[in-house]
Amino acid sequence: MKFSFFHLMPYPHLPADFDEKYATPSLTFPNKHFDPKLGNQLYQRYLDELEYADQLGFDGIAVNEHHQSAYGLMPSPNIMAAALARRTERAKIMVLGNAIGIRGNPLRVAEEIAMLDHLSNGRVVSGPTARRWWAARAPSRPGCASSTRNSAASASSSGCLRSARARTNRSPGARSCSPPR
């Protein structure tokens, strides 16, 4: 059995009237409530906690992607993984999701993960996010139906991710796996 320490990195400094004014800490909660000084302190604290989990002997330390949400201050788990690669020694660094559907180019995500794996001396474990709203609502695109209908994880099995390198020198009319702009 293996144990992993997962951190959402929440923003706990919600206004006193939060429950009356806001239905959710996601998407519709205005960022005017974010204090940059408190945010910096939280990032430092959360990285310290993940580093401590490594020191305690957890097999993995996990980060994931959330956008515009008070319950997760991590729009780019790869940035946190890079910091952890330098701050930890033993635990696997688990990147639980890169939202490939909003990244523009799956090859870029693959290159970042490969770079993180080198920085961490082979400790990165990564996988794309499961089905999300942008994948469920995006129209089917030729050659990339799996990435828009089933899940971002299916994008790699459909060949979307594998064929990204071949498309870097594509003709002007060729399609990519990124959502339409």
DOFI-997043 format. One record per residue (C-alpha): y, z, x. Coordinates in steps of 0.001 Angstrom, whole numbers, plus 524288, in hexadecimal, padded with zeros to 5 digits. Layout:
YZX/...
//
This chain:
800008000080000/80D8F7FCB2804E1/81A8580276800DC/8278F7FB9680030/8351A801127FE3F/83CF77F8A47F4E0/84B9C7FA087F35D/854437F40B7E8DD/860D27F8D67EF66/867B87FCE87E2C6/876257FF9A7E121/8761380D357DAE1/884D180ED37D95D/885D480A1B7CB5F/8915A80E0A7C2DD/88FAC819FC7BA34/89067811937ADEF/88682807A27B2CE/87C9980A1D7A7E5/886CD8082679D47/88D617FC1E7A30D/882787F4537A97C/875467F0147A490/86FB47EDD17B21A/872F97EF7E7C082/870187E1087C25D/878107D49B7C126/882277D9877B765/885BF7E6047BEAB/892B07E2AB7C56D/893917E3BE7D429/8A0D97EA767D307/898EA7F7267D335/893A57F45A7E0D2/89A247FC607EB8A/898A47F5617F8B3/898F88022380077/88E538081C7F80A/886D77FB4E7F8C1/8871B7FB9A80799/88273809B08079E/8777C806337FE45/872DE7FAB180684/8728B8037B81287/86B4580E1680B0D/8616E8049D8054C/85E997FE538126D/85CCD80C0681826/8532480F3180D32/84B58802D080FB6/84B5D805AD81E52/8469D8137181B7F/83B7680DF68133D/837428065981F5C/837C7812D78277F/82FD981A2381D34/824FC8102981E6E/82654807D681248/81ED17FB2081415/829D87F30B80E6D/838297F40280B0C/83C4A7EB1180012/849057E4B97FBF1/84BC47DAF97F118/856637D2A07EB18/85F8D7D6947E01C/86C807D0707DC6D/878507D6A77D5EF/871517E3267D27F/8741C7F18A7D470/8659D7F45D7D548/863D27EBB17E11D/86E287E9217EB8C/8663E7DEC67F271/869FD7D0A97EF94/863CE7CCB27FC82/857887D40080074/856E47CBE680CF5/8632B7D29381209/85D267DFEF80FD9/850687DB50815DF/857E87D6F2821FC/85E187E46982349/850C57EAC782169/84A8B7E1EE82B93/853537E84F835BE/852D67F61383037/8442E7F7A182E0E/8382C7F67183699/82B787F72582F3F/82BF37F4B582091/82ACF7E73581ABD/837DA7E2708159C/834FC7DD8D8080D/83EB07D4108021E/83A927D4547F3E5/8412A7C8417EF4C/84AED7BE3A7F336/850227B74F7E752/84D257A9B77EC5A/852447A3997DFDD/8603E7A79F7E30A/85FD97A5C07F1C7/861FE7971B7F1DD/857AC793A97FBEE/84A3D799F67FD11/8497B795DC80B4F/8550879EC380E52/84DDD7AA508084F/841897A71B80FF5/849477A64A81C99/84FD77B36281A0D/842CD7B9F18177C/83D167B3E4823D4/848BE7B8CA82B9B/847397C66C825C8/838E47C63B82953/83C727C35383778/846F17CDE6837AE/83D417D7D88326F/8323F7D3E983B99/829E87CEC08307C/82BF67D9B4826A7/831F77D1EE81B63/82A777D02E80EC3/831A67C77C80529/830047C0BE7F83B/839067B9C07EEBA/83D077C0477E217/8351E7BF327D5D0/83A3E7B78B7CA3C/8487E7BA477C7C7/8527B7B58F7BDEE/857287AA257C653/849457A52F7C7E8/846257A6BA7B982/8525A79F8B7B4D1/853CB7950C7BF20/84FB8787667BB08/843BF781957C13F/84708779E57CD85/83E6376EF67D2DD/8353B774377DD2E/8392C782467DA8D/834317854C7CCE7/82D5F791AE7D181/839AE797697D753/840FD7961D7CA85/8367D798A37C065/82D0E7A2A77C5E0/832CB7AA647D10D/839207A9867DE37/82BFD7AD6B7E3DC/826157A1137DE31/83061798FA7E51B/829C079AEA7F212/81C42797D07EC8A/8216478B767E605/825BC7865D7F31D/8343A7886B7F09C/835C8791AF7FC03/82C6D78A23804BD/8336577D658023D/84117782DA8046D/840A577F47812C2/83D5E7712F80F59/8491A7707C80637/8533A774CB81027/8556976669813B9/853CE76142805E3/85ADB755DE7FFF9/867297587E7F7E6/85FF8756F07EAEC/8549075FEF7EE32/852D276CA77E69A/8517577A347EC4D/84B52786B77E719/8585278D5D7E55B/85DA278F067D79B/86802785637D31D/875EC789887D5C1/
//
